[in-house]
Amino acid sequence: MVHETILAPETEFDADSREEQPVEALRSLIHRLENEVAALHLSSFSQADALALGLVLVDLATQRSLPIAIDIRRNSHVLFHVSLPGATPDNDIWIQRKSSTTERYAEPSLLVGLRGRLGGGSLEDNGWFDQTRYASHGGAFPIFVKGTGHVATATVSGLAQKADHDLVVEALTVFRGRSTD
């Protein structure tokens, strides 16, 4: 009789869990996010593009009845903002804090938070991290233009932090596909 080793499926790191999780799952998710950032550089990004991207997000969220707020900004200049049914004023506070994190680090807010968890703990455990101004929770994603750098930030708030992040990535992927047609 031949015995096969059955490997448990690798579970993805849960950014919302405070339970101990395998460091390899954390590293794997960090690597995935780094690849998303590298893959989603655009050739340009205008105010009209912010509207188009915002409408992609609205369409995806409306189809799924997601209770979210959506924001696209260039530094403090809001280019697009909407609060869909079920979103609350708290979502606007989270948007401001997550967007500030992405603007400061030019990385997805989820990636900033996950890197802070390497070695245990969280970024928020550090006294220098101002939680009234920044949030290292998923949902804000930098918009990069090739040859220019970080030009704007797209943010979603209202779901679990990884779901917020994934929705922005999905919308950017759809938008990028449409703009290269």
ZIPEKA-V573301 format. One record per helix or strand of 2 or more residues. SS is the DSSP state (a for helix, b for strand). FROM is the first residue (numbers start at 1). TO is the last residue. If there is no record, write none. Layout:
ss: (SS/SS)
from: (FROM/FROM)
to: (TO/TO)
This chain:
ss: (a/a/b/b/a/a/a/b/b/a)
from: (23/47/69/77/89/109/123/140/149/161)
to: (39/63/74/83/105/117/125/145/157/179)
